[in-house]
Structure formats: C-alpha cells, structure tokens
Amino acid sequence: MRNSFTRFIAGRTHPAAEPDGDLIALLDHVQKACKAIAKLAAQGAFKKPATHKLGVKARGEEQMLLDVLANSAMISCCGESGQLCGMLSEEMTDPYRIPEWRRCGRYLLVFDPLDGSSNIEVDTTVGTIFSVLLTPEGMTEPGIEAFLQPGVQQVAAGYAIYGPATMLVISLGAGADAFTLDPDSGSFILTHPNLRIRETAREFAVNASNRRFWELPVRRYFDECIEGAAGPRGLDFTLRWNGSLVAEVHRILIRGGVFLYPRDSKDPKKAGRLRLIYEANPMAMLVEQAGGAASTGRRRILEIIPHELHQRIPVVLGARREVERLVRYHEAYDRGEDIVFEAPLFNSRSLFRSM
C-alpha cells in the first residue's frame, strides 16, 4: 500500500509514544491549503487577475494578487483547524490572531504563501514555505514576542512546490521526506523517503549580477568556482539561478548543490534578502535534516534569535563541505587576513575593507 502524507506523519510525530493528534490535524490542513494554492497557480493565464500587480507592500516588495489569494487560502484552511493559536505570514505586517469563537490550539504557523510570485507571469516554479512552532507556555493571546523563536524550536517545517508535479517536502525533526500529489487520487504519496544531500557539490546557485556588491569572502568563493578546473578548486562547477527559494532548495534536496543569497552592499539598510522566521528557518531545518548545513556565513541559521517579525538575514545552505568552506572564508576575512588571488599584486586586503 502506498504511504500517504497523512498516514506517514501519524507515524512520525512521536515514534516512541502516542501520536500528536493536534499536530497531525494541523499538518493535514496545511496540505489541503497547499492543494488549493496549487490549483490557483495552475490556472495561469486562464486566471489573469491572479498575475495582476497590486502595488508595493509596506516592506518594499511587489505584491501580486496571487500572493493575496494564496495567503487567504492558508488562513481560511488552517485557521479553522482548531490547533492554532496564531499565524504569521509574509503578506501580513502583524500576526493573525485566531478569532475568539474558534478553538485556540497549542501551535503557531508561520509561512510564505507564494514564494517566487514575482515570476508567476512567466510560468516559473513557485511554492509555499511553512513552519510550525509551539506557543510559549502560559500564552493564550500570542503577540509579536511569541513568534520570535529560534529555528531550533521548530516542531515541523516544509514547503510545497508547484511545478510539472506538485510536491510536498516536510521534516518533523527526524529526517526530510518528499511526497508527490497523485492527480488521480488527490493524495500526496511518499515518493522520496529520507532525502540526503551529498557533502560535496559542483553545482551552486547565486545571483551573479550582484557580484560587485558582495563581501570579499563570497567573491572569493564565486571566483574560485567560476575558474573551474584551472583554478584553485581544480573542479568545474555549474552555476544556477532560478529566483525562487523553493525551486533552489528543492534542487539541492533532490540533486545536491549549494545556494547563496549573501549579504551585500546594494541596500546597506538590509542585512540580507531572505526572511528569517518563515523562509530561512524552515529551509535550514529541512537542509540540516537531510545532512546539509545552513549558515549566514558567520553563524548557524537555526540558532539565531529573531528580534523582529520580518527580519532579513544572509543565507548559505546546501552541501555541508561547501557551506563550511564559505564559513572559513568569512572567518578569515573577519580576522583581517588577505583574500589571496593568483597574482599577489592584486590581492584584496581585509585590513582595508569598508564596513
């Protein structure tokens, strides 16, 4: 018998004890919401208003109507589950409180309802990222502070990817597994159990157009990879860039590689581009549970204590040895060591870097 998503999580919530019925019910509502969003995304040009741009959000990003529709699908589907005490979304400035007339549960749900939506009009792969946290003890009306938890406290994390096939990838803290939506039965079926990321990689993803804005350690890593077999790495690398975090992480989980969205000087006000709570943390949990690593370049992502709801951070994740190499380059840079290139005359000296 094929292993469905619901049957699988029932056996994974507490393998050595009674299953967590509340968490199972919540995740069941999450998968239903993802199916609804998959339908919205699949309508494409047949649903032209979905690709309509509504304007710019308070935090600067362009907002599409499909962002709002996907957000509404998650709220309406998961809000009625009875297992939530509150929600936080990329589309909401403040947390969403469960109405008083609904049952208030033990969990918090944070999510990006439609990652990659800026490319929806060109039919690029998009997805939904989500994470589940426990409501702090004794808190019945969660405010901002309830959501400011480090990623190590995530109970579950995952994403849905809407591509040629709709897939759902999840971790409950004991590995990472992927399910594919069967169009005939309408069920997510386990197709990729126990995902593992190879420690080394020859494929990396980064927006190379921002090279001039990167810190020297990232430029060093990039240049070494681009130099290929003739360079210091002695290997030929393949450069990728999709523009959708879900698509980039999915490729790494399935095929291997490393993804970089590093700190840059393009906008000095922003420490990074990706959101810590509902983008970086869920993906970091999945990658680590699959044997990879996730860092800002200077510290483990899952150990960062958020100080604001929509906090941004730099992200480097994927093959463990590649992430560790980038961390070593950042450490050397912060110690003031030279960034060594082949021609000594043209070394970049960390001593004179601008902060």
N, C-alpha and C positions, 0 to 999 in steps of 0.2 A: 504494500500500500504506500502511495506517495505521501511524503511528510508535508502537511500543510503548515502555514505560518502559525495558525492558532494552536495546533497540536504541538508544534515544536516549542513555542515559548512556554506552554504549560509545563513542559518537562525541563525547562531551563531556568525558571525563575528562582527555584530553591531545590536543586537536585537532591539534597540530603534531608529535606524537610517537606512540609506541606507547601504546595504551590501558592504563590501570592496571587489570589484571585483578583484583587484590585488592579494590580499591575497588568495581569493578563487581559482584563476587561479594557483597561486604558489603551494598551497597545493594539487591541482589536479595533478600537475606534480610530486609532491613528492610521491603521492600514485601510480602513474604509474611507477615511478622508483622502488618503493618497490615491485611491482608485478614482474618487470623484475629481481630483485635480488632474489626473491622467486624462480623463475624458475631456476636461476643459482645454488642456494643452493640445490634445489630438484634433480638436475642431479647427485649429489653424485658421486658414483663410475663409473657412465657412462661418467663422465667428469673428468677423473683422473688428468689432468693438473691443475684443479681448486684446488686440495688439495696439489699441489706441493709447497714446501717451497722455496721462492725466496732468503732468507737470513735474515739479521738483519737490521732493519730500523735505521736511524740516531739517534733515541731516545731510541734504545735498544731493542724494541720488535721484535719478529719474524714475518716476513711478508709472507703471503700466496698469491698465485696467485689469489685466490678468493677475497682477500682484494682489490686487484687492479681492478679486473673486477667489483666488486660492486661499488667501487669509481668512475670508469668510467661511470657506469650506472647512478649514481646520477648526475654527472657533465653534461653528454650529455642530459639527460632528463630535468633536472631543469634549466640548463644553457640556454636552448632555450625558456624558459617560457616568457621572456621579463619583468619579475617582479624583477629580482635580480640585485644587484649592485656588489656583490662579494660572494664568498663561502670560507669556511674553513673546512678542513677535517682532521681526524686523520691520514690519509695517506699522507697528504701534509705538508711539512715543513713551507711553506709560503701560504698566502691567494691566492685564484684563482680569477683573475680579468676577468670580462665579456669582451669578445672581442669587439673592437670598432664598428665593423659592426653589432653588436646586440644591441637591445634596452636595455638601462640600467634602471632598476627599482628602487624602494624605499627600497627594503629589502635585508637583508643578511641571508644566510643559512649556518648553521654550523651542522656538522654531523659526526658520526662514521658509516661508510658504512656497516661494518660487525662485530658487537660486538660478541665476543666468537669464533672468527675464528680459534683460536689455537686448538679448539676441533672439527673442522669440519670433520676431518678424522675418528672420532669415532661416527659421526652422532648425535652429541649433539645439542640441540636447539641453534640457533643463531638469530641475529636480527639486525636491523638498528635503530640508535638513531638520532633524528634531532631536531633542534631548529631554530626559525625564529626571527630575530632582525630587528629593523628599522635602516637604515643607518643614522648616525648623520646628523643633519641639515647642509646644505650647502656643503656636501662632495659628490663629483661626482666620485672620484677615491679612493675608500677606501683602506687605508693601514692597518698596524697592529693595530693601535690605534682604528680603527672603530669597531673591534671585541672585544675590552677589556671592555665589558659592564657587569654590574652585572646581575644576573639571574632574578631579579625583573623586568627587562626591556624586557624580552622575550614576543613576541607577540603571539607565539604559540610554543608548544613543544609536542613531541610524539615519538613513536617507532613502528616499525613493528617487529613481532615475527614470525619466520619461524619454526613451529613445526608440530604436527599432523594436525593442521589447521593453516593457515596464518591469523594473526590478526593485526589490526592497532589500536593503542591507542593514543588518542590526547586530548590536552587541549588548549583552546583559552582564558583561564583566567576565565572561568565560569563553573568549574567542569571538570571532566575527563570522557571520554566515549570510549567504545571499539567497533570495527567493525570486523566482520569475513568475509573473502573472500569466496564468493559463487563460487565454481568451475564451476557451470553451466552457470551463467550469467557473471562471470568475474568481479563482482562488490563487493566492500566492503559494507556490510549491518550492520546497527546498531543492535548489539545483547546484549550489556551490557551498558545500559544508566546509567549515574550518579553513577559511581563507588565510593564506600565508604570503607575506611579502618577502622576496629574496633580499638578503642583506646587502648585496651589491647591485648596481644598476648601470646601464649605458643609455638610459633614456631620462631626460629631465625636461620639466615644463616651467617656463618663466616668460614673462612679457619682456622680450629683449629690447623693445623700443624704449624702455625706461633705464637702460644700462647707465646712461650718463648721470642718473640721479641716485644710483646705488652707493652704499658704503664700499670701501675697498675690499673687504673680505669676500663680498658677494661678487664683485667684478673679477677678483682673482679666480674664484671657483668657476664662474662662467667662462672666462677666457681660457682656462685650462681645459675645459670640456670642449670648447669650440676648436682648439688647436688639435684635438684628436690624437691619433696615433703618433704624430710627430711632436706632440707636446709633452709636458712632464707627466701626464697621466698614462701615456702610452696606449691609449684606447680611443676608438672612435665612438662618439656619442651622437644620439639623435635628439634634436630639440623639438619640443611640442609646445603648443599653447592653444587652449580652447576658449578660455574666457568664462568658463563655468566651473565653479569649485567642485560640484558634484561629479561632473564629467572627468575632471582631472584626478580626483581621488578614486573614482571607480576604475579608471585605467590602471592606477597603481595597485589597487587591491587585486585586480584580475591578472595584470601583466607585469607589474613591477615598475620601478622608477622612483623619481623624487620630484616634488612640487615646491616651488619657491614663490612666495609673494612677500618679498623682503621690505624692510624699512627703506624709505628713500627720502630725498630732499625736495621732491616735486611739490609737496604741500607740507611745509615744516610743522603745521599745526596737528598733523595726523601722525601718530606713532606707527601706524600700519594701515592696511586697507581692509582686512577682514575682521569681522566682529568676533570677539572672544566667546561670549556666552552661547550664541546659537549657531555659530559657523565653525570657529576654530576648535572649541572644546569637543563637540560631537565627533568631528572628523579625527581629532587627535586620539580620542578613545578608540575609535574603530581601527585606526592605523596601528596603535600600540597593541591592541588585542590581536592583530594579525601579524605581530612580530616586528613591526616597523618602529619608527621613532618620530616624535613631533616636538619641535622647538621653535623659539623665536629667533634662534641663532645664539641666544645668550642664556636661555633658561627653558626648562621643560614647560610646555604649554599647560598641561593639566594641573600644575602646582601654582599657577598664577591666581591670586585672589582678586576678583574684579572690584573696581572702585566706582564703576558706573554701568548702567544697563547696556548701553550700546558702545562700549569700549572697543577700540580697534587695536590690533596687535600685528606685528610681522609674523609670517608663518613659513616654516620649512618642515616638510613632512615626507615620509616615504621610507625608502631603503635605509636601514639603520646606519650602515657604514658611511653613506653619503651625507646623512644628516650630521653624524659625528664629525666628519671632515669639516663641514661648514661651521660647526660649533668651535672646533680647534682654530679655524681661521679667524673667527670673531675674538676668541680669547687672545690670540697673538696680537691682533690689531689693538685690542684694549690695553695690552701691556706696553704698547708703543713700539712693537717690533716692525721691521721693514716688511713690506709686501714685495717679495722677490719675483722679478721677472727675468727673462733670459738675458737681457742686456743690462748689466749692473748700473750703467749710466742713467738708465731711465726707471730705476726703482721708485716706488711710491713710499714715502716715509710716513709711518703712522704718527711720528712725533709732531708733524706739522698739519695733521688733519684738522678740519673745521668741525665743530660740534653742532 
